[in-house]
């Protein structure tokens, strides 16, 4: 059975990024996947304090909710992240979670002990502006983070021109169906067929 770890990056519950995430997860559940969703906004996660406490062992010394998440991110078959764009980047609470994976950077690139096996992840992003260069900043962050997890960001989508809560369902219901197709690409390994990273 496929184990999916989903990350709901927005602090606004039931918003546009939640909508595309749930659409994608629905398609995965229909294919028998088990899904756990985490919401960084609701977790007790301290920022990385750059103490280098992980430098020798690859283990973070800060004791908070991240300790359990390190295990979940190591064990999941796929990680699915959905987020809005904030100033061409990710919401702060999601970025704090990502920054705390500095210890995985140490494991992967300093100690040569990356999480095993190699896996695939997915990034779904919504934004008010229809300018791909803003999305590319966030995508670079996610790809770099997933690389530390020994995971490729195999499937990614940008859904533009959604801002107010409910915009996506009201104005772009086709995005929901595309998110389902993206999820199928992830688990069936049909990505990389020249579709690119942009919702077309």
PAVO-232400 format. One line per 8 residues: for each residue x, y, z of N, C-alpha, C, O, CB. Coordinates in pm, whole numbers, m for minus. Glycine has a CB too. Layout:
! PAVO-232400
X/Y/Z/X/Y/Z/X/Y/Z/X/Y/Z/X/Y/Z | ...
***
This chain:
! PAVO-232400
84/m120/0/0/0/0/87/125/0/183/134/76/m95/0/122 | 55/221/m84/133/343/m97/105/437/20/m11/463/53/103/413/m230 | 211/487/81/202/575/198/231/718/154/342/749/110/300/530/310 | 131/806/166/144/945/124/150/1036/245/65/1027/334/27/986/31 | 250/1124/250/255/1230/350/227/1361/279/303/1403/193/394/1233/423 | 117/1425/317/76/1550/254/105/1667/346/92/1657/468/m74/1547/217 | 144/1779/287/173/1901/362/83/2012/312/94/2054/197/324/1941/350 | m7/2059/398/m96/2170/365/m29/2299/409/m29/2333/528/m237/2153/432
27/2371/313/115/2483/346/48/2611/387/114/2700/441/200/2510/234 | m81/2625/363/m149/2751/393/m202/2754/535/m243/2652/590/m263/2774/295 | m200/2873/594/m262/2892/726/m413/2910/712/m485/2899/812/m201/3013/798 | m461/2939/592/m605/2956/568/m666/2822/535/m645/2767/427/m630/3058/454 | m742/2770/627/m803/2640/607/m917/2650/507/m993/2747/507/m853/2582/739 | m927/2549/422/m1034/2546/323/m1017/2643/209/m1114/2676/140/m1161/2573/389 | m895/2690/188/m869/2785/80/m833/2715/m50/m862/2597/m69/m757/2879/119 | m770/2791/m139/m742/2742/m274/m637/2631/m278/m652/2533/m351/m698/2855/m361
m530/2646/m200/m428/2541/m200/m480/2415/m133/m444/2304/m173/m301/2590/m129 | m566/2430/m32/m630/2313/27/m718/2240/m75/m725/2118/m76/m713/2354/150 | m784/2317/m160/m875/2257/m259/m798/2170/m359/m840/2058/m387/m952/2368/m334 | m687/2221/m411/m611/2138/m507/m546/2020/m436/m533/1912/m494/m503/2223/m578 | m505/2040/m311/m445/1930/m236/m547/1818/m215/m517/1702/m240/m392/1980/m100 | m667/1854/m171/m768/1751/m146/m811/1681/m274/m844/1562/m272/m889/1812/m79 | m811/1752/m384/m844/1689/m512/m739/1585/m547/m772/1473/m588/m855/1794/m623 | m613/1621/m531/m505/1527/m559/m509/1408/m464/m494/1293/m507/m369/1596/m549
m530/1434/m337/m533/1326/m239/m651/1233/m261/m642/1112/m236/m538/1382/m97 | m763/1289/m308/m877/1205/m340/m844/1102/m446/m885/986/m435/m993/1290/m386 | m770/1144/m548/m730/1051/m654/m636/945/m600/m640/830/m643/m663/1127/m768 | m551/982/m505/m458/885/m447/m530/785/m359/m500/665/m361/m350/957/m367 | m627/833/m281/m705/742/m196/m783/641/m281/m796/525/m244/m801/821/m105 | m835/688/m394/m908/598/m483/m821/485/m535/m871/380/m573/m966/675/m599 | m690/507/m535/m596/405/m581/m538/327/m464/m437/258/m479/m485/468/m662 | m600/339/m348/m562/257/m234/m454/314/m145/m408/245/m54/m518/128/m281
m412/438/m167/m307/497/m86/m359/535/53/m475/572/69/m248/621/m156 | m271/525/151/m300/580/283/m241/720/288/m131/744/239/m243/490/397 | m315/813/347/m275/954/345/m276/1012/486/m372/995/561/m369/1036/253 | m169/1079/521/m164/1158/643/m131/1301/603/m37/1324/527/m58/1102/745 | m208/1397/653/m185/1538/620/m135/1612/743/m194/1602/850/m313/1603/567 | m28/1686/726/22/1772/832/3/1918/792/10/1953/674/171/1742/863 | m21/2001/893/m43/2144/871/62/2219/954/43/2235/1074/m190/2187/912 | 170/2264/893/278/2328/968/231/2443/1057/285/2464/1166/382/2379/874
131/2517/1011/79/2629/1088/30/2588/1227/32/2669/1319/m34/2695/1012 | m12/2464/1242/m69/2417/1370/32/2342/1457/m2/2299/1567/m188/2327/1342 | 153/2327/1409/253/2249/1482/345/2338/1563/361/2457/1535/334/2164/1386 | 406/2280/1664/505/2351/1745/642/2323/1686/706/2223/1718/498/2308/1896 | 687/2415/1601/814/2399/1532/894/2527/1548/850/2635/1508/793/2365/1382 | 1012/2515/1606/1101/2629/1620/1183/2647/1493/1209/2550/1422/1193/2612/1742 | 1224/2770/1463/1313/2791/1348/1448/2724/1371/1493/2708/1485/1332/2941/1321 | 1513/2686/1262/1651/2640/1272/1736/2751/1334/1728/2866/1292/1707/2599/1132
1816/2715/1433/1896/2819/1501/2042/2818/1457/2126/2884/1519/1887/2800/1651 | 2073/2743/1352/2209/2743/1294/2315/2713/1399/2422/2773/1400/2239/2878/1228 | 2283/2619/1489/2377/2586/1596/2479/2481/1555/2576/2457/1626/2301/2537/1717 | 2456/2417/1439/2541/2308/1390/2542/2188/1485/2635/2108/1483/2682/2358/1370 | 2437/2177/1566/2428/2062/1654/2410/1931/1580/2437/1824/1635/2315/2080/1750 | 2366/1938/1456/2346/1818/1373/2470/1781/1292/2469/1682/1219/2229/1838/1279 | 2576/1860/1304/2687/1853/1210/2759/1720/1211/2809/1675/1107/2785/1962/1239 | 2766/1656/1327/2839/1530/1337/2750/1407/1323/2795/1302/1279/2912/1525/1468
2623/1420/1361/2535/1303/1366/2422/1306/1265/2364/1201/1236/2477/1291/1502 | 2389/1423/1210/2273/1434/1123/2142/1435/1200/2036/1421/1140/2273/1321/1024 | 2149/1451/1331/2029/1454/1415/2011/1595/1471/2103/1655/1526/2040/1350/1531 | 1888/1648/1456/1859/1781/1509/1849/1774/1661/1787/1683/1716/1728/1837/1448 | 1910/1871/1729/1910/1873/1876/1790/1947/1934/1766/1941/2055/2039/1936/1926 | 1715/2017/1850/1599/2092/1898/1482/1995/1916/1444/1926/1822/1562/2207/1799 | 1428/1989/2036/1321/1895/2067/1184/1963/2056/1145/2042/2142/1341/1837/2208 | 1113/1931/1950/978/1982/1930/905/1887/1837/945/1771/1824/979/2128/1873
800/1932/1771/721/1843/1686/798/1789/1566/755/1691/1505/599/1915/1637 | 910/1850/1532/988/1802/1417/1044/1663/1439/1064/1590/1342/1100/1898/1388 | 1070/1625/1562/1133/1495/1586/1048/1381/1529/1101/1288/1468/1156/1475/1736 | 918/1388/1549/829/1286/1492/820/1300/1341/811/1200/1269/690/1296/1555 | 822/1425/1292/810/1447/1148/931/1394/1071/917/1349/958/791/1595/1120 | 1048/1400/1131/1166/1345/1063/1144/1198/1028/1182/1153/920/1291/1361/1151 | 1082/1124/1118/1054/983/1093/952/969/981/970/887/891/1003/914/1221 | 844/1047/986/740/1037/885/793/1071/746/761/1002/649/623/1129/920
872/1177/736/926/1215/606/1025/1111/553/1041/1096/432/994/1352/616 | 1091/1040/642/1185/936/599/1112/812/549/1162/742/462/1278/899/714 | 994/784/605/924/660/576/824/670/461/793/568/399/853/613/698 | 773/788/432/667/803/332/716/764/193/830/789/156/615/948/330 | 626/701/117/658/667/m22/661/791/m110/744/802/m200/558/566/m77 | 570/885/m84/563/1009/m159/528/1123/m64/456/1103/34/459/1000/m274 | 580/1242/m92/542/1363/m21/472/1456/m119/523/1484/m227/667/1432/44 | 355/1503/m80/275/1594/m163/259/1725/m88/205/1727/23/135/1531/m198
305/1833/m148/301/1965/m84/212/2058/m164/223/2065/m287/444/2025/m69 | 123/2130/m95/41/2232/m159/56/2362/m83/53/2363/41/m109/2190/m166 | 73/2472/m156/100/2599/m89/61/2716/m177/66/2707/m299/247/2609/m51 | 21/2827/m114/9/2953/m189/146/3019/m201/242/2981/m134/m92/3048/m120 | 153/3118/m287/274/3200/m299/263/3321/m207/162/3391/m204/295/3246/m446 | 370/3345/m131/381/3465/m48/507/3539/m93/618/3492/m67/385/3430/107 | 492/3652/m158/607/3731/m202/708/3644/m278/828/3647/m249/675/3798/m81 | 660/3568/m373/736/3477/m461/795/3357/m386/873/3282/m444/848/3554/m528
758/3338/m260/814/3229/m182/701/3150/m115/586/3155/m158/914/3282/m78 | 736/3079/m9/641/2997/65/599/3067/194/673/3152/244/702/2860/97 | 482/3035/248/442/3091/377/547/3060/485/612/2956/482/305/3035/419 | 561/3151/578/669/3142/677/671/3014/757/778/2957/779/659/3255/771 | 554/2965/800/551/2844/882/596/2721/803/657/2630/858/410/2822/938 | 565/2718/672/613/2609/588/764/2620/567/835/2520/569/540/2608/453 | 812/2741/548/956/2761/530/1033/2725/657/1144/2672/649/985/2907/490 | 975/2753/773/1039/2713/899/1055/2562/905/1160/2511/944/958/2764/1020
949/2489/866/957/2343/863/1069/2298/769/1150/2212/805/822/2281/819 | 1073/2355/651/1175/2316/553/1315/2345/607/1405/2262/593/1154/2389/420 | 1334/2461/667/1466/2497/718/1515/2400/825/1636/2380/840/1463/2638/774 | 1423/2340/897/1462/2245/1002/1514/2113/945/1559/2026/1020/1343/2218/1094 | 1509/2097/814/1568/1980/752/1715/2001/719/1772/1928/637/1492/1944/626 | 1777/2099/781/1921/2116/768/1993/1988/810/2097/1953/755/1970/2236/851 | 1937/1918/910/2000/1793/955/1996/1687/846/2085/1602/840/1931/1741/1081 | 1894/1690/760/1891/1596/648/1991/1636/541/2046/1550/472/1750/1588/588
2015/1766/527/2121/1810/436/2254/1754/484/2334/1706/404/2128/1966/429 | 2277/1759/616/2400/1704/673/2409/1554/644/2513/1504/602/2406/1730/825 | 2298/1482/667/2299/1337/643/2331/1306/497/2411/1217/466/2165/1276/682 | 2267/1381/408/2277/1349/266/2410/1392/206/2473/1316/133/2165/1415/191 | 2453/1515/236/2568/1571/165/2697/1575/247/2806/1578/190/2536/1710/120 | 2686/1575/378/2808/1577/459/2845/1435/504/2962/1397/497/2789/1667/582 | 2747/1359/550/2774/1226/602/2755/1116/497/2798/1003/518/2684/1198/719 | 2692/1150/384/2670/1051/278/2574/942/318/2587/827/275/2800/990/238
2474/977/402/2376/879/448/2234/930/422/2160/956/517/2396/849/598 | 2195/946/296/2063/1000/265/1953/900/302/1977/780/309/2054/1036/117 | 1831/951/324/1718/859/346/1703/767/226/1726/807/112/1586/937/370 | 1665/644/253/1649/545/147/1506/494/145/1441/494/250/1747/428/164 | 1455/452/33/1515/458/m100/1485/591/m168/1419/677/m111/1465/342/m187 | 1533/605/m290/1500/723/m370/1351/725/m398/1295/624/m440/1581/724/m503 | 1286/839/m376/1141/849/m390/1104/971/m474/1191/1046/m518/1074/858/m251 | 973/988/m496/924/1099/m578/826/1183/m498/746/1131/m420/856/1047/m706
832/1315/m516/741/1408/m450/668/1494/m551/695/1490/m671/818/1496/m352 | 572/1572/m499/491/1658/m584/466/1792/m514/449/1797/m392/356/1590/m620 | 464/1900/m594/439/2034/m543/326/2097/m623/333/2109/m745/567/2121/m551 | 220/2138/m551/107/2209/m609/106/2350/m551/110/2367/m430/m29/2135/m581 | 101/2449/m638/114/2587/m593/6/2674/m656/m21/2663/m776/253/2643/m626 | m56/2760/m576/m154/2855/m627/m104/2997/m603/m33/3024/m507/m293/2833/m560 | m142/3087/m693/m99/3225/m679/m191/3320/m750/m260/3282/m845/41/3241/m731 | m192/3445/m705/m281/3545/m762/m234/3592/m900/m316/3622/m986/m293/3664/m669
m103/3597/m920/m49/3653/m1043/m20/3543/m1145/14/3431/m1109/78/3732/m1014 | m33/3578/m1270/m8/3483/m1378/132/3506/m1434/149/3530/m1553/m115/3497/m1489 | 231/3496/m1346/370/3516/m1386/451/3400/m1330/468/3387/m1209/425/3654/m1336 | 500/3318/m1419/565/3194/m1377/695/3220/m1302/738/3136/m1222/592/3107/m1497 | 758/3334/m1326/886/3358/m1259/869/3366/m1107/962/3332/m1033/949/3488/m1310 | 753/3408/m1059/728/3413/m915/717/3271/m860/769/3240/m752/600/3493/m884 | 650/3188/m932/635/3048/m892/768/2975/m892/792/2890/m806/536/2976/m984 | 854/3006/m986/982/2935/m997/1068/2952/m872/1146/2863/m840/1058/2985/m1118
1055/3063/m803/1130/3083/m678/1088/2979/m574/1173/2915/m512/1108/3225/m622 | 957/2962/m557/906/2864/m461/941/2722/m504/976/2639/m421/755/2878/m445 | 931/2695/m632/963/2562/m683/1108/2526/m655/1138/2411/m622/934/2553/m832 | 1199/2620/m669/1340/2595/m641/1360/2555/m496/1438/2465/m466/1424/2719/m674 | 1291/2623/m404/1300/2588/m262/1254/2445/m239/1322/2368/m172/1217/2685/m176 | 1139/2411/m295/1084/2277/m273/1174/2170/m333/1197/2066/m272/944/2266/m333 | 1225/2195/m452/1313/2096/m515/1441/2075/m433/1487/1962/m417/1349/2141/m657 | 1496/2184/m381/1619/2174/m302/1594/2098/m173/1675/2015/m132/1675/2313/m272
1482/2127/m109/1443/2057/14/1423/1908/m13/1475/1824/60/1315/2118/73 | 1348/1875/m117/1322/1735/m146/1449/1659/m181/1460/1539/m154/1221/1723/m260 | 1544/1726/m241/1672/1659/m271/1739/1610/m143/1802/1505/m143/1765/1755/m347 | 1725/1686/m36/1783/1645/93/1709/1525/151/1763/1452/234/1779/1761/192 | 1585/1504/107/1507/1388/150/1531/1267/60/1464/1165/73/1358/1423/150 | 1627/1279/m30/1652/1177/m133/1526/1156/m217/1484/1044/m245/1696/1042/m68 | 1468/1268/m255/1340/1267/m324/1345/1369/m438/1387/1483/m419/1223/1298/m227 | 1302/1328/m556/1289/1421/m666/1151/1484/m666/1053/1416/m637/1317/1352/m799
1143/1611/m700/1011/1676/m718/964/1641/m858/979/1719/m952/1018/1834/m696 | 907/1522/m870/880/1464/m1000/764/1530/m1073/762/1535/m1196/851/1318/m985 | 667/1581/m997/549/1644/m1056/526/1777/m987/529/1784/m864/424/1551/m1043 | 503/1881/m1064/473/2012/m1005/374/2086/m1094/373/2070/m1216/602/2095/m986 | 292/2166/m1030/191/2243/m1101/179/2382/m1039/189/2399/m918/54/2171/m1098 | 158/2482/m1126/129/2618/m1083/m10/2655/m1132/m38/2646/m1251/236/2719/m1137 | m96/2697/m1040/m233/2734/m1073/m249/2885/m1047/m267/2927/m932/m337/2650/m987 | m241/2967/m1152/m243/3112/m1135/m383/3171/m1129/m483/3104/m1153/m167/3176/m1248
m386/3300/m1096/m507/3381/m1097/m612/3331/m998/m732/3333/m1025/m567/3383/m1236 | m564/3285/m883/m653/3254/m771/m601/3326/m647/m482/3318/m615/m662/3100/m746 | m688/3397/m579/m646/3478/m466/m747/3468/m351/m715/3414/m245/m629/3624/m508 | m868/3520/m371/m968/3517/m266/m1012/3373/m239/m1012/3288/m328/m1090/3603/m305 | m1048/3347/m115/m1095/3215/m79/m1214/3176/m166/m1312/3250/m175/m1133/3210/71 | m1205/3059/m228/m1312/3013/m316/m1291/3045/m462/m1367/2997/m546/m1440/3071/m272 | m1190/3126/m495/m1164/3161/m635/m1145/3039/m723/m1195/3033/m835/m1042/3250/m644 | m1071/2941/m671/m1036/2827/m753/m1160/2748/m794/m1179/2718/m911/m938/2736/m680
m1244/2716/m697/m1364/2638/m729/m1461/2717/m815/m1530/2660/m900/m1432/2593/m601 | m1468/2849/m794/m1564/2931/m867/m1518/2964/m1008/m1599/2964/m1101/m1590/3059/m791 | m1389/2991/m1026/m1338/3041/m1152/m1255/2940/m1231/m1246/2950/m1354/m1257/3161/m1127 | m1195/2845/m1162/m1104/2751/m1230/m1127/2609/m1182/m1034/2547/m1131/m957/2791/m1206 | m1246/2556/m1198/m1268/2417/m1154/m1183/2316/m1230/m1162/2204/m1182/m1414/2380/m1170 | m1134/2355/m1348/m1046/2265/m1423/m915/2239/m1350/m851/2136/m1373/m1017/2323/m1561 | m875/2331/m1261/m754/2309/m1183/m768/2186/m1094/m671/2113/m1072/m722/2433/m1099 | m889/2164/m1042/m910/2050/m954/m890/1919/m1028/m829/1826/m975/m1050/2055/m893
m940/1911/m1148/m922/1790/m1227/m775/1772/m1266/m725/1660/m1271/m1010/1793/m1354 | m707/1883/m1293/m566/1874/m1326/m485/1824/m1206/m389/1749/m1224/m513/2009/m1372 | m523/1865/m1085/m454/1817/m965/m471/1666/m950/m379/1597/m906/m507/1889/m839 | m588/1616/m985/m609/1470/m983/m517/1401/m1084/m458/1297/m1053/m757/1437/m1014 | m505/1459/m1203/m417/1400/m1304/m271/1404/m1257/m195/1311/m1282/m432/1475/m1438 | m234/1513/m1190/m97/1523/m1140/m69/1413/m1038/40/1356/m1037/m74/1662/m1076 | m167/1384/m953/m149/1278/m854/m130/1143/m920/m47/1062/m876/m270/1273/m759 | m205/1117/m1026/m189/992/m1100/m50/984/m1162/13/878/m1161/m298/978/m1209
m2/1096/m1215/134/1099/m1270/236/1061/m1164/332/989/m1191/166/1238/m1326 | 214/1110/m1044/310/1084/m935/320/935/m906/430/880/m903/269/1160/m809 | 207/870/m883/210/731/m839/230/632/m953/278/521/m932/83/698/m766 | 194/672/m1073/211/581/m1187/341/605/m1262/373/532/m1356/95/594/m1281 | 415/707/m1221/546/730/m1281/542/774/m1425/633/743/m1501/626/609/m1271 | 436/847/m1464/426/890/m1604/471/1035/m1621/450/1094/m1727/282/875/m1654 | 533/1092/m1517/585/1227/m1528/708/1227/m1621/759/1122/m1659/621/1284/m1389 | 751/1346/m1654/868/1357/m1740/837/1336/m1886/926/1305/m1965/972/1260/m1697
709/1353/m1922/672/1331/m2062/661/1462/m2139/592/1470/m2241/541/1254/m2071 | 728/1565/m2088/731/1691/m2158/618/1787/m2123/598/1887/m2192/728/1665/m2303 | 544/1758/m2016/434/1846/m1976/485/1974/m1912/418/2077/m1917/342/1774/m1880 | 603/1967/m1853/656/2085/m1788/598/2103/m1650/524/2018/m1600/631/2206/m1873 | 632/2217/m1587/591/2244/m1450/471/2336/m1443/425/2370/m1333/706/2304/m1374 | 419/2376/m1556/314/2476/m1557/181/2415/m1598/175/2332/m1689/349/2589/m1649 | 76/2456/m1530/m59/2414/m1568/m91/2480/m1702/m91/2602/m1711/m165/2452/m1459 | m118/2401/m1806/m140/2459/m1937/m285/2454/m1979/m319/2500/m2088/m57/2389/m2038
***
